[in-house]
Amino acid sequence: MLKTGNGHGGGQSSRPAPGTRARRPISALPGTIAVLQSNSLPTLVQRELERMILAGDLPAGAKLNEVTIADLLGVSRGPVREAFRALEESGLVRLEKNRGVFVRQIAVEEADEIYELRAVLDEFAGRRVAQRVAPAELKKLRALVERMDRAATRNDVDAYHAANLEFHDTLVALAGNSKLLVTYRRLVNELHLYRRATLAQAGALPQSAREHHAILDKIATGQAAAAGHALHEHVMDSRERMHRTRSGESAATPAPARKRSKS
């Protein structure tokens, strides 16, 4: 996690918070020249910050200090500023005038609405992919599910979370609708805090892994309606797990009742 501050640096270097591992500057990463030839520096900064947010290194509500991040990543403040703007567009941070940049935190009521919309988008993607998936694409999806299995066996929430994100993002990308993909990515970015927390529940990883196997089996056998239904139920089950996670913190937020649709 980054050490955050009030946004004033006066040119002084900032350091990571005690106990955190120092990161190598972007200029010291392997293959830097090749990477920079195909990606702009602001894009690289954006991807690293995105990774840190989704991994929980930068928690929801944290203030992001431009000087601190520039020093941590070994870049100037310009690319960091551009990365902040891109992250705001993707739904991961919010920019508040005269206050700074913060990792976005959403209310549970808004999370409910996002889960409902995401369920519809996932259902569409599942139907479409089941109708058109190529063997090589199916192999990639299967490899991601196997990564989830290994992570679940180790009870490695972070590794499972990363593979889970990649599975769903790949699935939506395979649907072949660029507008859907942009919309979907913004929605899942906004849910990042809740999604990881639900996976940290006792027994959540094996259950989630079983759901992904069921989804993959229906896609592999071309059962479009069943694949879409399985994805819709998977997302709505995730929403219920979110509420169970929160109920451990506050019993004042019960999970909304829902009727399961029939496949």
N, C-alpha and C positions, 0 to 999 in steps of 0.2 A: 504494500500500500504506500502511496505517496504521502509525504508529509505536506499538509496543506497549510496555506497561510492566508494573509489578508490581501495578497495581490501586490504588495509593495516589496521590492527587492533592492532598490537602490544600486543595482549592478552587482550585489553580492551573490555568491553561489549558494544554492540551497542543497541540502542533502536529504537522502531518503530517511524516513523515520527510523529510530533505533530498532534493531532486530530484523529489518528487512534486508533482502539481498540486493546489492547494488546492481543496476542493469548496465550492460555495455552500451556505449553510445551507438546510434544507428550507423555511424561511419565505421564502427569496428565490427559490424556483423559480417559473417562469411558471405562471400559473393557480392559485396556491396556495389561494386562497379556495375555488374550485370543487373542487379536489382534496380539501381538508380537509372539505368538506361531505359528500363521498361516501366518505371513508376516514378512519379514526382515525389519530392521529399515530403510535402504536406500529406500525400496519400500514405506514405510509409508511417508518418507520425499518427495519422488517423487510425490506421490498422492496429498499431501497437496500443494506442489508447482504447480502442474498441475491444481488443483482446483483454486488456487489464480490467475493463469494466465488466465484461461478460464473465471473467474468471472470479470476480469479486474482489480483486486487488484494490479497486476503487469503488467503495460502497455507495449505494444510493444515498443521495443527499450530500455527498462530500463536495467540498469546494475545490475546484481545480485551479491551481495557481500557475499562471502562464510562465513565470520565471522559473519556478521549481521544476516544471515539466521540461522546459527547454534545457535546463541544466542536467536533469536526469537522463534525457535522451541524447544529449550532446549535439543539439541543434540550436539555431537562433530562434527568436520569439516569433518571427514571421510565419514559418511553417506550422507552429503550434496554434497560432491565431486562425490560420486557414483550416486546420484540422478541427478546431472547435466549431467553426461554422458548419462544416460538413457533418459533424456528429450531432449538431442540433437538427439538421435536416433529416437525419436518420432516426431521430427520436431518442438518442441516448443521453443527451445533455440538454440543459436549458440555459439560455443566456438571459440574465437579469440586468437591466440597465442600472449602472452605478453600484452594482453589487458583485457581479462577476459571473463565473460559469460553474454550474453545479451538475453532478450526475443526477439524471432525472429520477424522481421518485413519484410513483402514481398511487392514488388511493385505491383501496380494494374494490370500491364500486366501479371505478374505471377499469380495473383489471377484469372484473366480471364481464363487462361489455366487450373487452378485447378478446377474452376467451371465446365468447359466443360468436364473434365475427371470425376469429381464427378457425373455429370449428367448421364454419361454412366454407372457408377458403381451402382448408385441408381436405374436406370432403370432395370438393370439385377437383383438386389436384390429384387425389387418389384415384378417382374415376378415370381421369384423363390418362394418367400414367399407366394404369392397368390396361388401357386400350392400345397403348403405343410403345411401351417400354421395349428397348432392344436388349439382347443378351448381355452386352458389355455394361449397359446401364444397370441392369438387374444385378450383375456381379458386384458393381460398386455399392449398391444398396445393401447387398448381403454382407459385404465386408464391413460396412458400418455397423450393422446389427451384431456381427461377431465381435467388433470392438466393444460394443455395449455389454455383451455377454461377459467378456473378460473383465471389464471394469466392475460389473455387478458382482462377479465372483470375488474380486478383491475389495469390494465395498468402497471403491474409489469414486466418490461423488463427482469430483472435478473432471476426471477422465470420462465418466459416463455422460456428464452434462455436455462436454465438448462434442462427443460422438453423436449424441442426441440432436444437438443443434445442427450438426453437419448433415445428419440423415434427413431431417425435415426440410432443410434448405435445399438439399440436392433433389429431394422429391418434388418440391414446388418448382425448382428450375427445370426439371424434366417435363413438367406440364407444358412448357413451350409458350408461356404467355408472359411477356416482359413486364406488363403493367401489374399483373398478379404478383410477380416476384418482388417488385419494388414495394408494393403495398404490404405484402406479407412480411418482408424484412423489417419494415418500420414497426409493425405490430409486435413482432417477436422481440425486437430490441426493447420496446417499452415494457415487456413482461419479464425481462431477464432476471430481476431480483426474485420474483415469485417462482419462476420456473426452477431455479436452482434450489430454493428452499424446499419445494415440494419433493425433490429428489432426495433430500437429506433425511426424510422421514424414515423411521424403521420399517423395513420391508418394501420400501418404494422402488428400489432398483430392480429386484427380481420381478415385481409386478409389471413395471414399465417395460422391462425386457420381453416379457411374455406378450404384452400388447404389440410390441414392434414385430415380433415373430408372426403374430396373426395377420398384421397388416401386410408384411412382406409375402406371406404365403398366398394371400388373396390377389396381390398384384402379380405375382409370378404365374398364377394360374389364369390370369385374365378376367377375374371376377370383378368387373368394374363397380357395380352397385355395392357389392359386399366390401370391397376395398374402401370405397368412400365412406360407407357406414362405419367401418372399423376405425377409420381416422377420426370421424366426427365423435364417436364415443370415447376414443383415446383422449382427445382434447378436453372433452367435458369431464372425463374422469380426472384429468389433471387439474381442472378448476376445483373439483371437489377436494382433491388433495391439498390444494392451496388453502381452502377454508379449514380443513382439519389441522393444517400447520398453524394457522392463525388462532384456532380455538385453544391451542396450548398456551397462547400468550394472552388471549382475551376471549372469554366466553360470550362476549357481547356481540360477536359477529358470526351468527350461525350460517352454515352452508345453505344456499338456496335450494329448495326442493325442485326436482325435475323428473319428468317422465322419460324413461328410455324409449327411443324410437325402435321400431321393428325393422329388421333388415329384409 
